[in-house]
């Protein structure tokens, strides 16, 4: 299996692409000891994230086992996850 995405923590709901990935391509990755696969809905540039599961609006985005923000819209499994559909929760005065 060629490594095309990285998932660091079992709590993660996103993976990070280690190569440019085309929409419609099947991507394999390790989730713990298990090999998982999913089909991408969008082009995912190198270093960008994609959803490992459906993520509801307002749900936390978990990468490396830590919250990096929350979704501003519903995100489908295999969707590109980036600034167009998430917001950072850090540095905001309106969030504790």
C-alpha positions as a Markdown table, in Angstrom:
| # | Residue | x | y | z |
|---|---|---|---|---|
| 1 | Unk | 0.0 | 0.0 | 0.0 |
| 2 | Unk | 1.3 | 3.4 | -1.0 |
| 3 | Unk | 1.0 | 6.0 | 1.8 |
| 4 | Unk | -1.0 | 8.9 | 0.5 |
| 5 | Unk | -2.5 | 10.3 | 3.7 |
| 6 | Unk | -1.5 | 10.5 | 7.4 |
| 7 | Unk | -3.8 | 10.0 | 10.4 |
| 8 | Unk | -1.9 | 10.4 | 13.7 |
| 9 | Unk | -4.5 | 9.8 | 16.4 |
| 10 | Unk | -7.5 | 7.5 | 16.5 |
| 11 | Unk | -9.6 | 10.5 | 17.6 |
| 12 | Unk | -8.8 | 12.4 | 14.4 |
| 13 | Unk | -11.7 | 13.1 | 12.0 |
| 14 | Unk | -9.4 | 14.4 | 9.3 |
| 15 | Unk | -6.4 | 13.0 | 7.4 |
| 16 | Unk | -3.5 | 15.0 | 5.8 |
| 17 | Unk | -2.6 | 14.4 | 2.2 |
| 18 | Unk | 1.1 | 13.6 | 1.6 |
| 19 | Unk | 0.7 | 14.0 | -2.1 |
| 20 | Unk | -1.7 | 15.9 | -4.5 |
| 21 | Unk | -4.8 | 13.7 | -4.6 |
| 22 | Unk | -7.4 | 13.8 | -7.4 |
| 23 | Unk | -11.2 | 14.0 | -6.8 |
| 24 | Unk | -12.7 | 10.5 | -7.2 |
| 25 | Unk | -9.5 | 8.7 | -6.3 |
| 26 | Unk | -9.5 | 6.0 | -3.7 |
| 27 | Unk | -7.2 | 6.7 | -0.8 |
| 28 | Unk | -5.8 | 4.2 | 1.6 |
| 29 | Unk | -4.4 | 5.1 | 5.0 |
| 30 | Unk | -3.7 | 3.6 | 8.4 |
| 31 | Unk | -6.1 | 4.2 | 11.3 |
| 32 | Unk | -4.2 | 2.7 | 14.2 |
| 33 | Unk | -3.3 | -0.8 | 13.0 |
| 34 | Unk | -6.1 | -1.0 | 10.5 |
| 35 | Unk | -6.0 | 0.0 | 6.8 |
| 36 | Unk | -8.9 | 2.1 | 5.8 |
| 37 | Unk | -10.0 | 3.5 | 2.4 |
| 38 | Unk | -12.3 | 6.2 | 1.2 |
| 39 | Unk | -13.1 | 7.9 | -2.1 |
| 40 | Unk | -12.3 | 11.7 | -2.3 |
| 41 | Unk | -15.0 | 14.1 | -3.3 |
| 42 | Unk | -12.6 | 16.9 | -4.2 |
| 43 | Unk | -9.1 | 17.5 | -5.3 |
| 44 | Unk | -6.9 | 17.6 | -2.1 |
| 45 | Unk | -3.6 | 19.5 | -2.5 |
| 46 | Unk | -0.4 | 18.2 | -0.7 |
| 47 | Unk | -0.6 | 19.1 | 3.0 |
| 48 | Unk | -4.3 | 19.8 | 3.0 |
| 49 | Unk | -6.9 | 17.8 | 5.0 |
| 50 | Unk | -9.9 | 15.7 | 4.1 |
| 51 | Unk | -12.7 | 14.4 | 6.2 |
| 52 | Unk | -12.6 | 10.8 | 7.4 |
| 53 | Unk | -16.3 | 10.8 | 8.4 |
| 54 | Unk | -19.3 | 13.1 | 8.0 |
| 55 | Unk | -18.7 | 16.2 | 10.2 |
| 56 | Unk | -21.8 | 18.2 | 11.3 |
| 57 | Unk | -21.9 | 22.0 | 11.3 |
| 58 | Unk | -20.3 | 23.3 | 14.5 |
| 59 | Unk | -18.5 | 20.0 | 15.2 |
| 60 | Unk | -14.8 | 20.1 | 16.2 |
| 61 | Unk | -12.2 | 19.3 | 13.6 |
| 62 | Unk | -9.7 | 16.9 | 15.3 |
| 63 | Unk | -6.2 | 16.6 | 13.9 |
| 64 | Unk | -3.3 | 15.0 | 15.8 |
| 65 | Unk | -5.8 | 14.2 | 18.6 |
| 66 | Unk | -6.4 | 18.0 | 19.2 |
| 67 | Unk | -9.2 | 20.3 | 18.2 |
| 68 | Unk | -7.9 | 22.7 | 15.5 |
| 69 | Unk | -11.3 | 24.4 | 14.9 |
| 70 | Unk | -14.9 | 23.7 | 14.1 |
| 71 | Unk | -16.9 | 23.3 | 10.9 |
| 72 | Unk | -18.9 | 26.2 | 9.7 |
| 73 | Unk | -21.0 | 23.9 | 7.4 |
| 74 | Unk | -21.7 | 20.2 | 7.2 |
| 75 | Unk | -18.7 | 18.4 | 5.7 |
| 76 | Unk | -19.1 | 15.0 | 4.0 |
| 77 | Unk | -16.7 | 12.1 | 4.3 |
| 78 | Unk | -14.0 | 12.6 | 1.6 |
| 79 | Unk | -14.5 | 16.4 | 1.4 |
| 80 | Unk | -11.6 | 18.9 | 1.4 |
| 81 | Unk | -11.3 | 20.4 | 4.9 |
| 82 | Unk | -9.8 | 23.9 | 4.8 |
| 83 | Unk | -10.5 | 27.6 | 5.5 |
| 84 | Unk | -13.6 | 27.5 | 3.3 |
| 85 | Unk | -15.4 | 25.2 | 5.7 |
| 86 | Unk | -13.8 | 25.5 | 9.1 |
| 87 | Unk | -12.9 | 28.2 | 11.5 |
| 88 | Unk | -10.2 | 28.3 | 14.1 |
| 89 | Unk | -11.4 | 28.5 | 17.7 |
| 90 | Unk | -8.0 | 29.8 | 18.9 |
| 91 | Unk | -7.6 | 33.5 | 19.5 |
| 92 | Unk | -11.3 | 34.3 | 19.4 |
| 93 | Unk | -12.6 | 36.5 | 22.2 |
| 94 | Unk | -16.1 | 35.0 | 21.9 |
| 95 | Unk | -15.1 | 31.4 | 22.7 |
| 96 | Unk | -13.8 | 30.3 | 26.0 |
